[in-house]
Amino acid sequence: MTCALFQPPLAAAIGVADVLTDLFLVLLAAKLGDELFKRIGQPALVGEILAGVAIGPSLLGLVEPGEVLEVFAELGVVFLLFWVGLETKIGELREVGRAALFVGGLGVVLPFAGGFAIGVVQGEETATSVFIAAALVATSVGITSAVLIDLGVLRTRAARTILGAAVVDDILAMILLAVAVGLAASGGVELGSLAVVVALALAFVAFFALGGTQLMQRRPQLLKEPRFSESPLLPAVILCLGLAALAAQIGLAAIIGAFLAGMMVAETKEQHPIEEEISPLYAFFPPFFFVFIGTEVDLGTLVDLGTLALLAAVTVVAAATKFVGAWLGARELGRRDALVVGAGMVPRGEVGIIVAGIGSTAGVIDAQLFAVIVGMSIATTLLVPPVLRRLVAPPEEAVA
Amino acid sequence: MTCALFQPPLAAAIGVADVLTDLFLVLLAAKLGDELFKRIGQPALVGEILAGVAIGPSLLGLVEPGEVLEVFAELGVVFLLFWVGLETKIGELREVGRAALFVGGLGVVLPFAGGFAIGVVQGEETATSVFIAAALVATSVGITSAVLIDLGVLRTRAARTILGAAVVDDILAMILLAVAVGLAASGGVELGSLAVVVALALAFVAFFALGGTQLMQRRPQLLKEPRFSESPLLPAVILCLGLAALAAQIGLAAIIGAFLAGMMVAETKEQHPIEEEISPLYAFFPPFFFVFIGTEVDLGTLVDLGTLALLAAVTVVAAATKFVGAWLGARELGRRDALVVGAGMVPRGEVGIIVAGIGSTAGVIDAQLFAVIVGMSIATTLLVPPVLRRLVAPPEEAVA
């Protein structure tokens, strides 16, 4: 027989030992990074992302990003945005609707223009330029939300504007990505099917943001009626997974569905506070998301002066265009809130990585560009938490 | 461009839409099965398993068992046994140590003999007969635990005996499976490496059951010291995943590690009650385990009189030998408790399926035998909850 020490008979059947080991290592690394950064007074999520860089293929190689880790990362950001939705009342979101629309719109137009310009300056083909532009567009609201939760300011006007703008942002990003994919595949875009996709996305958001929340306002007992659960926890989680899956199926980010589900459940909070029950899921899953982002970094490709220069340029353009666009859109909120919104929209996180991956599959983003876009996503993500922390701290502290 | 309606651009990159949809469907189906069975006064977990049969490849084909579902199922039974460990004090387990040893031992010897006899009667080769015997050995303590939790009798003497016996049972099952794999591969067993595996397993269990619990008794604040967590939840979950992974790596079932981790954390409960925080994870993951078991059933293969007859025979032998063995071992607990222990050890659940899968890979278990062993695992699992419920009900009710 083969040595059972290295081929455990029961476990070998489903490779369960290795998957459990990976999940253990990821969670442990995340929390060690968190611990370290808390001790040196820095944002915990930056520590978790850097822990991902450390255990990922670039450095220690302890964990390979695979399907299981991706699913846990996705559930991480899904539960993160579900939590954010739970803290968001649709009424409060409406109050900032106009500002959110401007922030989302201008925060997409400027980065798109900036990304396209980089492509043209670099002498890339149009399809490639459009992909770079699309990768610069979408904000990772998961990162910003985590920072805002951490700072305890999720219910401020600026935070609500960011959340509303993130929905606008995601719909526009979806449209631009569809255009980019179309250009890469056939050199053109079929306006008819694009219109269908957009209409579907708008209908989805409107239906659940308005109809869904109203249903829950009127019949809050819906979540308590099933006998399979003594509390509204599982009905709420099923709603969250259902809307996340549906959003993903129609081409939106899954987190938009999770956010809408959270807002629906928020309307029933007077009847049964649910945060306490969700918080263990919110503690368990999101670390996988932050570590996963870190494991995507390929430090090897970046050890090249030309690539580093390009990375610096792309990062500056990405940060500056998004900041200025969002800040312009948020000016009606006053000087300080506009700054918070501008900074809060800067992180690209997972979305830029996903867009770069699609471009790479489509053959219009080469290895260097892929590494640069991933690097930009991480860099914008790591930059923002300390800045945001200074901006939302009480003025006297911020000056000190 | 391709129609974005069916190939959502953002989601396509990681197939996230389909995975989220699967997870949503599994959880929804589990809870609908649960709901239905609660309403008709039957055990919820039977409803969840049958929901798995319904949505699995055999019937509706909504969900294919794949790696992600397997991982969620594994975490389901890991959190289940972690929960059981949380409810178990090492001191209480010691009190039933002798009985547990007898129950575990006799509960393995008789089913093994019975399974081997079936193989011989059927005219199978020795390697195949040993595999059938090994598949009949291991109890699925997850199923029994879920029923005992449901009935609120997890801390009775009979329940503790079942838990202790499950540890003994799993170590013996691991040895037998190693023997079976050795026979199938090379016709022989290398006693030296087998001894190493067994010693390692015993050392692992002894080290954490005795040393681990003592460490926690003396330094219960260990779980609260990290700054990354305001509560002991994440340190406890990391311990659970770590011991589960370690157990799987040395060839034991992952759930043995999770159970030991739960027992360690249980020693700190006076300082900080942790059940409330674990319960959402305990509510979320185990349904994936029960549904997964159901999806493994292949009803198609069973539509054959010869196969059905063999299934009936194997199920009767599996149930009878385990019941008699465990009952004999538990006689010192008194008549009623011995019956509870005997019935409680009968379910084979996932373990029989895993053994059959290994035998199939090794080429000594054909498709018919595989379907029969899976069928036996499910049948013994579905039989037990109603029986156990009658047995642990107050005597007057049980008679009525």
Interface residues (C-beta under 8 A of the other chain):
Chain A: M1 T2 C3 A4 L5 P8 P9 L10 A11 A12 A13 I14 G15 V16 A17 V19 L20 T21 L23 F24 L27 L28 K31 L32 D34 E35 K38 R39 A44 E67 V68 E70 V71 E74 L75 V78 A173 M174 L177 A178 V181 G182 A185 S186 G188 V189 E190 S193 L194 V196 V197 L200 P226 R227 F228 S229 L233 L234 V237 I238 L241 G242 A244 A245 A248 Q249 I250 G251 L252 A253 A254 E277 I278 S279 P280 L281 A283 F284 V351 I354 V355 G357 I358 T361
Chain B: M1 T2 C3 A4 L5 P8 P9 L10 A11 A12 A13 I14 G15 V16 A17 V19 L20 T21 L23 F24 L27 L28 K31 L32 D34 E35 K38 R39 A44 E67 V68 E70 V71 E74 L75 V78 A173 M174 L177 A178 V181 G182 A185 S186 G188 V189 E190 S193 L194 V196 V197 L200 P226 R227 F228 S229 L233 L234 V237 I238 L241 G242 A244 A245 A248 Q249 I250 G251 L252 A253 A254 E277 I278 S279 P280 L281 A283 F284 V351 I354 V355 G357 I358 T361
